[in-house]
Amino acid sequence: MNRSEIVKKGVFEARVLSNLQIRQCYYRLDLQLDARGSDLFSDVIPGQFLELDISGAAVPNESDIPEHLKDASQRPVLLRRPFSFSDVSINRNPKGTSVKVQILYCVLGPGSIRMANLKRNDNVNILGPLGNGFSIPDTITNAILIGGGMGSPPILHLADYLKLNYPQCDVVSFIGAKSSDDFPFSILIDNERGVLLEEFERIRVPSHVATDDGSAGYQGFVTDQASDWLEKSNIDPASTVIYGCGPEPMLAATARLAEHSRLPCQVSMERMMACGIGLCQSCAVEVKTLSADTKYHLCCKDGPVFNAEDVVWQVD
C-alpha cells in the first residue's frame, strides 16, 4: 500500500462514550463519530491524526486540578489540539458505517485539563482525518514497532491494524519510557516473560518494555533493547520494516538502528501543529533532497510519517 495524503477530511461532531483515568496523569478517551465523521474515517490509516476543538470544554473544579496545573488551567484554549489514535473501530453494515476512535492523552496543560473534564455524552468538534499515515508493503512478513512514552498510542493502532489486515506479518513491539509510571498502558507481570503491556498482549502482539531507570523491564533505551533483539533474530530484511513514534532523540536512534541493520524505517514525527492542514507553517521538518541541499516539509500535511532516511535529524 502506498502512502499518500488523504484528501477525504472534514469537520464533524463526536460523542464521548467514556473518559477514563488509567494512570496518574493518563486518560483514555473513547469517541463515537457522527455519520459524517464515520464516513470520513472509514478508510483511516495508522499514523494519521485529528484536531480536537476543546475550547468550549469546562475547566474542572479547582479542587480537582493538580496544584502544578492550577495557573495553566486558567489560560484560554484558542487552537485545536492534535491527537493520534490508539484504536479505531470500524463497523460496516447495510445501514452505513459506524466508527469509534480511542485517544490516549496526558494531562499537561490548559487543553488537556479540560479534556479530563469531558463526560459521557458530551459532544466535541473534530477536524480530520489528517496527514499521511504509515505505508505497509504488501510483501511485509515482519514489522518491528518502536514507541516511546506518549508516542506509543499510534504504535498500538498500527499493531492492531497489521494483525487484522496482514495475517502473514509477524509483529513485535518495543515500548520505552523514563520509568514505570510513564507508560500510557497497563503493565502486566508474567512469571516467564517478565514485564508486558496489557493492551498489546490483548491483540496478541509481543511487547518488550524498557525504562531509563530500570523500574520496569529492560534498563536502558528502548532502541538498544530492539537492537539486542535484532542481533538474535533471523528475519528476512527484504520483507521487514521498522516503524517508530516517540521523542525525536528516540526516532533518530531508531533511524540509526535501521541504517545499521539495512532495514527500511518509517517514523512519525512530533511537532506543534496549530492548524493541521498546512496553513500556519509552524510544523516544519527538514528533509534531504537528491542534491546536497535540504528542504522543509510540513509535518501536518507531508507527514507526520516520513521515511527515516529522508529526515535531517536535529539531535546528536
N, C-alpha and C positions, 0 to 999 in steps of 0.2 A: 504494500500500500504506500503510495507516495504522499508526502506531507504537502499540503497546500493550504493557503489561507481559506478558511471557511467564510464565505460571504453571507451565509444564512445566519443572520443575527438580528436582534431587535430588543425592544423594551417590553417588559411584561410584568405580571404580578405573580407572587408565590405566597403560599400559606404555610405558616410554621406548624409542623407536626410535633416536634419536640425540640428542646434546647437544654441538653443535659450537661452538667459539670462532671467531667470524667477524671480530672486530676486537679491539683491545687489551683492552677490558672488556665486549664484547658477545658474547652467545651466542644460538644458535638451538636451541630445544628442540622436538623432534617427538614427539608422543604418539599412541599408538593407544588409543582409548577402548574400554572393555569393552562388552558388549551393551547394558547399561542406559544407559551414557553415550552410546553411539551413537544409541540411540532418543531420548534427551533432546536431543541436538544435531542431530537430523535436519532441524530447521527453524530453526537458529540464524541470527541476523541480525547483519550487521556492526555493531559498536559495543557489542554485549553483552560480557560478561566472565565469568571464572570465578574461584573462590577455591581456591588450591592449598595443601594441607597439606604442609609440608616440615619439620615438627617432628622427624620420625624420620630425616631425611637426615643422613648423616655429615658432619662437618667435614673438609675436606681436610687432608692432611699439612701441618704448619707450613711446610715448605719451599716448598709450592705456594701459600701465601697471601701476597698482596701486603703489604708492610710496613705500609701505612696502614690495612689491614683486620685486622691480627692481633688487636688488642684487641677490636674489634667482633665478630669471628668466634666469640669465646668466650661471647657473650651468648646466653641461651636463646631459642628461637623458639617462642612460645606461640600466636600467632594465625596464621590463614591469610593468604596474600598474594594480592591481586587482580591479575589479568593479562588484558589483551585478547588478541586473536588476530591474527596476521599472515596466517594462511591456515587455512581449514577445508576438508578434502577429504571429500566425502560420496559413498560408493559404495553405490548401491541395487541389490540383486539378489534373486532369488527366495528365497534363504536368509535374507535380512534386510538391515539397513543397517549399514555399517561406516564409522566416522568417524575421521579423523586430524586433529589440531589442531597448529598450529605457533605457538610463542610466542617472541618476541624479548625479551630482557631484558638489563639491565646489572648487573654485579656491583658493589653499592654498600654492602652491609651483611651482617649475620649470616644473613639468609634467603637472599639471592641467592648468597652464597659457598657455601652448602650446595647450592643448585640446580646450581651449576657442577660439583659433585662427583657428580651423578647419572650413572649408567652405563646402557648399553643393557640392556634387560630389567628394570631396576629398576621397581618399582611406586610410584605416587603416588596419593593420595586427593584427589578433586576435588569441589567443590560448584559446580553450575551447570546450564545457562547462567543468568546473572543480568542484571537490569536491562533497560532499553529501548534498542534499537538505533536506527540511522538510519532515517528514513522516506523512501521513494522514491516519488514520484508516478508514476502510470502514463504521464503525458504528458511525462515528462522527455526532453529531447533534448540537454542539455548539463549536465555535472557538473564543477564546479571543486573539486578536492580540495586542501586546505592542511594540511600537517602540520609539526610541529616536534619535533626531537630524538626522544626515546623516546615521543612522542605519535604517531609516524608509523605504527607497525605496524597499527592498525585502519584507517588510510587505505589501506594496501596491500590489506588484506582487502576493503574496500569497493570499491576499484578493480577487483579481480578479480570480485567479485560483480556489479558493474554490467556488465562486459564479457560475462559469461556469461548474465545474465538480462534485460538491457535492451540488445539489439544496436542499437537505434535511437539510443542515447545516445553522444555524443562525450564522452570522459573525458580530462581533463588534470590533472596533479598538480604541485604546488609544495611542495617539501620543504626545510625550513631547519634549520640547526644553527649552533652557535657557530663550529665550524671543521670542516675536512675529516675530522678524527679522531672527530667526534661524531655521525656518521650510523650507524644500526644496519643499514646496507645496504652493498652493494658498489658502488664508484664506477667508472664507465667513462669513457673519454675518446674522443670522436668528433671526427674532423677537421673535420666540417662543423657539427655540432650542439653541440659543446663537452662539458661535464660532464653525465653522465647517471647514473641509478641502475639497475643491472642488474635488480633484482627487478621494477621497473615496466616496463622495456623488454621483459622476458620475456613479460609479459602484454599487450604492445602498447599500453601507456598512456604517452603522452609525459610525461617527467619534467623539471621545471625545478628547478635546485638553487641554493640561496642560503646563504651563510655570513656571519656577522657580521664575520669578519676577512678575507674575500676569498680564503681559501685554496682554495676550490672554487666555481666558478660565479659567480653574481651576488653582489657585495659589498653587504651590507645586509640589511634584514629581508625575510623571505620574503613578507610581506603587501605590501610595496612592490613586489616583483617581480610578484606576482599583479595588483596594481593597474595596473602598466605594461602587462601583457598584456591586461587587460580593456579598457583605453582603446583598444587597437589592434584588438580583436576585433569581430566582427559577430555577436553571439549574440542569441537571442530571450529577453528577460527573462521572458516568460510561461512558458517551459519550461526554465529554468535554475535550478539550486540550487547553493549553496556549502556544502561540508562541511568542518569543521575539527576537528583534535585536536592538542593540544600544551599548552605552558605557558599559564597564564591571561593574561599580557600579550599573547601572540600571538593568543589567542582573542578578546580584547577588540578588538584591531586588526582581526581578521577580521570581527567584528560591525560595526565602523565602516565597513569597506570594503563590506560587503553593504548597509548602510543607504545609503551614498553612491551605490552602483550600483543601488539599488532591487531587490535580489535577495533571495529567501528564503535563510536561512542556518541550518544546524544545527551545533551544537558539542558535542563530547564532553568533559565537564568532568573534571578530576582532583581527587580528594580522598583523604584517608586513609580507607579503607573496611575496618574491622576485621572486621565480620560478613558484609557483603554482602547482607543481607536486611532491613535497616531496624530491627534491634533495638537496636543500640548508639547510634544517633542521632548519630554522630560525623562525618557527611559532609554537613552542611547546605549548601545553595546558596540564596542569597537571590534571589527572583524577584518580578517585578511582578504586580500584580493589576489588575482593571478599574478600581479606585478608586486614590486616591493612595497607599494603603498597600502594603506589601510582605509577603510571607510566605516561609516556608522550606520547600523540598522536599529530599528526601534523594537524594543523588547515586546511591547504590546501587540504590534502589528506583524513584524517579521518573525518574532518569536512567540512565546517565551522559549521555545525549544530550538536549539541550534546544534549543528554538528560541532563537537568539541574541538576538532582540529581547525575550525574556522575562527574561533574566538581568540582575540588578543587578551590574554589574562593579565589583570592588573595587580596580581599578588605574586609574591616570591614563591 
